[in-house]
Amino acid sequence: MTLAVTTHLNFRGQARAALDFYKQIFGGEQALMTYAAMGQPELGHSPDHIIWGQVVADDGFRIMAFDVRAGQDHDAGTNAFYVSLRGSSMDEIRQRWAGLAEGATIQQPMAPSAWSPLYGMLTDRFGVIWIVDVDPRA
């Protein structure tokens, strides 16, 4: 048996922009379903908001997102979760870091760390905290 864990991000009206942004950085296939397309436009803050979306790349990257329903509380919270991106190629990690860093707040610049040859932490322009590193076993 195999299992996959996918980070699912919740937004209020920014899910499409976030998934577009992540697709631009990681590539892969994007799937988006709006509240209107599901026949439930009244459930969203806007019929065009995303009821379900994901980006899946051949290299194993996968992320899901949606826009919370109208009337549903939403608070991104403080340090509620991190998205961890770990890869085997320093060049590829640097490339992904550069994309994520666009409009981001850098919390820990990319540099060697005690546990990885390259590590960094940032909060992207959507408020998502990413820890990015190179697998030391690579």
N, C-alpha and C positions, 0 to 999 in steps of 0.2 A: 504494500500500500504506500502511496505517496500523498503528501499533504502540501498545500500551498497556502501561505499567509499573504494576504494582500491588504495594504493600507487603504482604508476607505476614508476619504476626506469629506467633511460636511461644510457647506458654504451657504451664504444667503445671497444668491444672485451672481456668484463668481465661479461656479463650477465649470462652465463652458470655457471661460478665459483661462482658468487654471489647467484644465485638461489640454487645451490648445498649446499652452506654454510648455507643459511636460512632454507633449508629443514632439514639439519643435526640438527639445533637448535630447530626448531618448529615442525618437523615431517610433516605428511600430504602427499598429492599427488602432484607430480610435473609433469607439462606438458611443453615440449619444442618443438618448431618448428624452423627449420633452414631456412635460405634464400634458400638453395639448395632444401630442401624438399618442399618448396612452389613453386618451379620452377622459382625462381628469383635470382639465384646465383650472377648475376652481380650487384644486388642492394646492397649487403653487402660488407664490407671490406674483408670478407672471406665467402665462401659458407657455412661454418659451424657455422657462427655467428647466434645468435638467433634473429629471426624476431618477435617472440612472445613467452613468457614463463610466467609461474606462479607457485606458491606454495600455496596450499589451505589445511588447517588443520581443523579437526573436531571441534576444540575449537574456531573457528572463525577467526584464523589468515589467512590472504590472502595478497599476494604481487605479483606484476607483474613486468616484466622487459624485455628489448630488447636491442640489439646492434644497435646504430644509423646507418642509411644507409650510404653508401659510398657517399662522397660529402656533407653530412649533417653536419652542424656545431654542435659541442658538447663541452660544457664547464660545468662541474659539478657545477660551481658557488660557491659562498661563502654564506653559510647560506640560500641557495635558498629554502630549505624545511627541515623539521624534520620528522622522522617517530616516531610516538608516540605508545608505547606499554604499555598498562595499563591492569593489571590483578587483580583478587580478592585474589590470594594466594601469600603470601610472599615467600613461599618456591619455587613455580613455577617461580615467577619473579626473584628470586635469581639465579635459574638454567638457565633461558634464558639470564640473564645478563652475567653470567659466559661464556656462549657460544659466545655471541656477543663481549665480551671483549677480546677474543683471537685475538691478533695482532692489537688491537684497541688503540686509544688515548683516555684516560679517561679525560673528561672535568669536570665532577662532580661525585666524587665517590658515590656509593650507601650508602645512609644514610637517616634518617628521615628528613623531610622538613616541612615547615609551612603548606603545603596542602596535604601531604601524609605521611603515616607511613614509606615509603621507596621510595626513588627517586634517579635516577642517570642519567647522560648524557655522551655519548661517541660518537666518530667518529670511525666507524668500519673500517676494513682493506680495504674496497672498497670506503671509503670516504663518506659514508652515516651517517648522524647524527641521533642518536636514543635518545629519551627521554623515560626512562623506569620508571614506578612507580606502586604502589599499589593503587587501588581505595580506597579512604578513607571511602566510604560507605560500603565496603566489610566487 
